[in-house]
């Protein structure tokens, strides 16, 4: 089944097939997803839309808690995996947001906003998400903080285009009509002062350079992935006005 925007079925296969996670990496991603779930204060009995769920770590948390979960995912392999686990999946790329005939208590985009091609695309999808939220519904974003990632922001993924920082994401939400915006920084599952200490150190590690110089070295490859996991991320959410 092709996705709705007729994009190649192989989109993001470097993530679903080649970029296999390590055990430590998966543990950290799960811990990060649980922290995001708590920060968003998602209650049982609510319904969630996730855009770009990837391997479905956040989806698994929602499904385990009996939350009504729906996803928009363009990659065929990852979409099929989610469907086998009980998720309702729309196979499409964004923007635009595909037609969805329902409203949600929360919409989640984890490591997705930075993949938008431009400011116009980021604003378009944010406004469209506002339209499918219930009054007081939440839009939750977690994206890299470019101020900490620097060259790693573009080096780690060929589809990173829209620069994300705490200030820029807040402005994006305000201009799309959201209110009661709150945010924090994360380093893996860490937050607060410890987060700043860790990210200050991790941002200066040489593993990206070493991985570029020795692309076939599996040790440098894995160390670079761990470094990326601990670089600073922005977790931010806004509410649709009541």
Secondary structure by P-SEA (a helix, b strand, c coil): ccccccccccccccccccccccaaaaaaaaaaaaaaaaaacccccbbbbbccccccaaaaaaaaaccbbbbbbccaaaaaaaaaaccccccccccccccccccccbbbbcccccccccaaaaaaaaaaaaaaccccbbbbbbbbcccccccccccccccccccccaaaaaaaaaaaccccccccccccccccaaaaaaaaaaaacaaaaaaaaccccaaaaaaaaaaaaacbbbbbbbbccc
